[in-house]
Amino acid sequence: MYKSAYSEAVFTAPFISAATTSRSNQAWVNAGWDAIKNAKSSYFSDSYNLLNLLFISGNWWKP
């Protein structure tokens, strides 16, 4: 996955979450995980990124 100086997790993370819908995207999901797992930006971006990381990792609990 290409990481740019202009990349923000708040925009990238939802695409990685959406890619989990098909097993054929696994390599892309793995590369995306590596790109967003240590992303640090602002409070909003980091919070949104955390929600996506929880979803991607399977730790999203249904209330």
DOZA-449651 format. One record per atom (N, C-alpha, C, O, CB): chain; atom name; x, y, z. Coordinates in steps of 0.02 Angstrom, whole numbers. Glycine has a CB too. Example, Ala and Ser with C-alpha at 12.3 -4.5 7.8 and 13.67 -1.06 7.14 Angstrom:
residues 2
mol,atom,X,Y,Z
A,N,660,-284,390
A,CA,615,-225,390
A,C,660,-165,390
A,O,712,-166,423
A,CB,565,-224,452
A,N,642,-112,354
A,CA,684,-53,357
A,C,645,2,394
A,O,670,57,402
A,CB,704,-30,286
end
This chain:
residues 63
mol,atom,X,Y,Z
A,N,43,-59,0
A,CA,0,0,0
A,C,45,61,0
A,O,93,65,37
A,CB,-48,0,61
A,N,28,109,-42
A,CA,66,170,-48
A,C,47,217,9
A,O,-12,232,19
A,CB,54,203,-116
A,N,96,241,46
A,CA,84,288,100
A,C,112,356,79
A,O,172,363,67
A,CB,116,264,167
A,N,69,404,76
A,CA,87,471,55
A,C,90,517,115
A,O,62,502,168
A,CB,37,498,3
A,N,125,573,107
A,CA,128,623,160
A,C,59,654,171
A,O,46,684,223
A,CB,180,677,143
A,N,15,648,121
A,CA,-52,677,125
A,C,-105,627,147
A,O,-164,645,151
A,CB,-71,707,58
A,N,-85,567,161
A,CA,-133,515,182
A,C,-156,528,253
A,O,-115,540,298
A,CB,-101,445,175
A,N,-220,524,264
A,CA,-250,530,330
A,C,-290,467,345
A,O,-328,444,302
A,CB,-295,594,335
A,N,-282,440,404
A,CA,-317,379,422
A,C,-393,387,419
A,O,-429,339,405
A,CB,-297,358,492
A,N,-417,447,432
A,CA,-490,459,430
A,C,-519,445,360
A,O,-578,429,354
A,CB,-506,531,452
A,N,-478,451,309
A,CA,-501,437,241
A,C,-481,367,219
A,O,-518,335,182
A,CB,-472,489,193
A,N,-423,343,241
A,CA,-397,279,220
A,C,-431,220,255
A,O,-448,170,223
A,CB,-323,276,232
A,N,-442,225,320
A,CA,-467,170,360
A,C,-535,143,336
A,O,-543,82,335
A,CB,-474,192,431
A,N,-583,185,316
A,CA,-647,156,293
A,C,-640,114,230
A,O,-678,66,220
A,CB,-696,212,279
A,N,-592,130,187
A,CA,-581,90,128
A,C,-553,21,147
A,O,-571,-30,116
A,CB,-533,125,79
A,N,-510,20,196
A,CA,-482,-44,219
A,C,-538,-85,252
A,O,-541,-146,241
A,CB,-424,-33,270
A,N,-581,-53,290
A,CA,-638,-88,320
A,C,-684,-117,266
A,O,-706,-174,272
A,CB,-679,-41,365
A,N,-697,-79,215
A,CA,-740,-103,161
A,C,-708,-162,124
A,O,-744,-205,98
A,CB,-754,-46,112
A,N,-643,-163,120
A,CA,-609,-217,85
A,C,-615,-284,120
A,O,-600,-336,91
A,CB,-535,-200,76
A,N,-637,-284,183
A,CA,-644,-347,220
A,C,-704,-388,197
A,O,-714,-443,221
A,CB,-650,-333,294
A,N,-742,-362,150
A,CA,-802,-398,126
A,C,-785,-457,82
A,O,-828,-499,69
A,CB,-846,-350,88
A,N,-722,-461,58
A,CA,-703,-516,14
A,C,-634,-543,33
A,O,-588,-504,45
A,CB,-704,-494,-60
A,N,-628,-608,36
A,CA,-564,-638,53
A,C,-511,-624,0
A,O,-451,-628,14
A,CB,-571,-713,61
A,N,-531,-609,-60
A,CA,-483,-595,-114
A,C,-445,-530,-102
A,O,-394,-518,-135
A,CB,-519,-592,-181
A,N,-468,-490,-55
A,CA,-435,-426,-39
A,C,-388,-432,21
A,O,-364,-381,46
A,CB,-487,-373,-24
A,N,-373,-492,44
A,CA,-336,-501,106
A,C,-267,-468,105
A,O,-247,-438,154
A,CB,-328,-574,120
A,N,-232,-473,49
A,CA,-165,-442,46
A,C,-171,-366,52
A,O,-130,-334,84
A,CB,-130,-460,-21
A,N,-222,-338,21
A,CA,-233,-266,24
A,C,-253,-245,95
A,O,-232,-193,119
A,CB,-287,-244,-27
A,N,-294,-285,127
A,CA,-314,-271,197
A,C,-253,-273,242
A,O,-246,-230,286
A,CB,-368,-321,221
A,N,-210,-323,233
A,CA,-149,-328,274
A,C,-105,-267,264
A,O,-79,-240,313
A,CB,-111,-392,257
A,N,-96,-246,202
A,CA,-55,-187,188
A,C,-87,-124,217
A,O,-53,-80,244
A,CB,-44,-178,112
A,N,-153,-120,213
A,CA,-189,-63,241
A,C,-184,-61,316
A,O,-176,-7,346
A,CB,-261,-65,220
A,N,-189,-119,348
A,CA,-182,-123,421
A,C,-114,-96,442
A,O,-110,-57,489
A,CB,-190,-196,445
A,N,-62,-117,406
A,CA,5,-93,423
A,C,11,-17,415
A,O,48,15,452
A,CB,57,-128,378
A,N,-25,10,367
A,CA,-22,82,354
A,C,-60,123,406
A,O,-39,178,424
A,CB,-50,98,285
A,N,-116,96,432
A,CA,-157,136,478
A,C,-148,120,552
A,O,-171,158,594
A,CB,-229,126,460
A,N,-114,64,569
A,CA,-111,45,639
A,C,-72,94,682
A,O,-85,99,742
A,CB,-80,-23,645
A,N,-24,129,654
A,CA,15,177,694
A,C,3,249,671
A,O,41,293,690
A,CB,88,160,689
A,N,-49,260,633
A,CA,-64,327,609
A,C,-85,372,667
A,O,-128,353,707
A,CB,-120,326,554
A,N,-55,430,671
A,CA,-72,479,724
A,C,-84,546,689
A,O,-44,568,648
A,CB,-15,485,778
A,N,-140,577,707
A,CA,-156,640,674
A,C,-190,687,724
A,O,-157,723,761
A,CB,-202,629,613
A,N,-255,687,724
A,CA,-294,729,769
A,C,-342,686,809
A,O,-348,626,796
A,CB,-333,785,729
A,N,-374,715,858
A,CA,-420,677,901
A,C,-475,644,859
A,O,-488,584,868
A,CB,-452,724,953
A,N,-506,681,814
A,CA,-560,653,773
A,C,-534,597,728
A,O,-563,543,726
A,CB,-593,708,731
A,N,-481,610,693
A,CA,-452,560,647
A,C,-431,498,684
A,O,-443,442,661
A,CB,-393,591,609
A,N,-399,506,741
A,CA,-376,449,780
A,C,-435,408,808
A,O,-431,347,810
A,CB,-331,472,838
A,N,-488,442,829
A,CA,-547,407,854
A,C,-581,367,799
A,O,-601,310,810
A,CB,-597,457,885
A,N,-587,397,742
A,CA,-618,363,684
A,C,-575,304,662
A,O,-601,251,645
A,CB,-628,413,625
A,N,-509,313,663
A,CA,-463,260,645
A,C,-470,202,694
A,O,-471,144,673
A,CB,-391,286,644
A,N,-475,216,759
A,CA,-483,164,809
A,C,-546,123,796
A,O,-544,62,802
A,CB,-485,195,878
A,N,-601,156,780
A,CA,-663,119,766
A,C,-654,71,707
A,O,-679,15,708
A,CB,-721,168,751
A,N,-618,93,656
A,CA,-605,50,598
A,C,-558,-6,616
A,O,-567,-63,593
A,CB,-576,91,541
A,N,-507,7,657
A,CA,-461,-46,679
A,C,-498,-99,719
A,O,-485,-158,712
A,CB,-404,-16,720
A,N,-545,-78,762
A,CA,-585,-125,800
A,C,-627,-169,754
A,O,-633,-229,765
A,CB,-629,-89,850
A,N,-656,-138,703
A,CA,-697,-176,656
A,C,-654,-225,616
A,O,-673,-283,609
A,CB,-733,-127,608
A,N,-598,-203,589
A,CA,-555,-245,548
A,C,-528,-304,587
A,O,-524,-360,561
A,CB,-497,-204,519
A,N,-510,-293,650
A,CA,-481,-346,691
A,C,-533,-395,719
A,O,-515,-446,747
A,CB,-442,-315,749
A,N,-596,-379,710
A,CA,-649,-424,735
A,C,-667,-410,808
A,O,-703,-450,838
A,CB,-628,-496,728
A,N,-643,-356,835
A,CA,-658,-339,905
A,C,-716,-290,912
A,O,-724,-259,964
A,CB,-597,-310,937
A,N,-755,-283,860
A,CA,-813,-240,861
A,C,-871,-280,892
A,O,-894,-329,862
A,CB,-832,-214,789
A,N,-893,-259,949
A,CA,-947,-295,983
A,C,-1014,-267,966
A,O,-1023,-206,963
A,CB,-936,-293,1059
A,N,-1061,-310,954
A,CA,-1130,-289,941
A,C,-1163,-277,1009
A,O,-1162,-321,1052
A,CB,-1169,-342,899
A,N,-1193,-218,1018
A,CA,-1224,-204,1083
A,C,-1286,-246,1095
A,O,-1318,-240,1147
A,CB,-1242,-131,1088
end
